[in-house]
């Protein structure tokens, strides 16, 4: 699953990855938030608050 791979690349630990929902254990740093947004755009994901859909 692409979402799981992107989270792993950022070193994030996830509890839940389902269609339309991701729950991670950590609080994102500003750099992780920025990188997650970039990766989401590159993979054609849409980001809404703390969810990738």
Secondary structure, DSSP 8 states (H G I E B T S, - for coil): -HHHHHHHHTT--EEEEETTEEEESS---HHHHHHHHHHHHHTT--EETTEE-
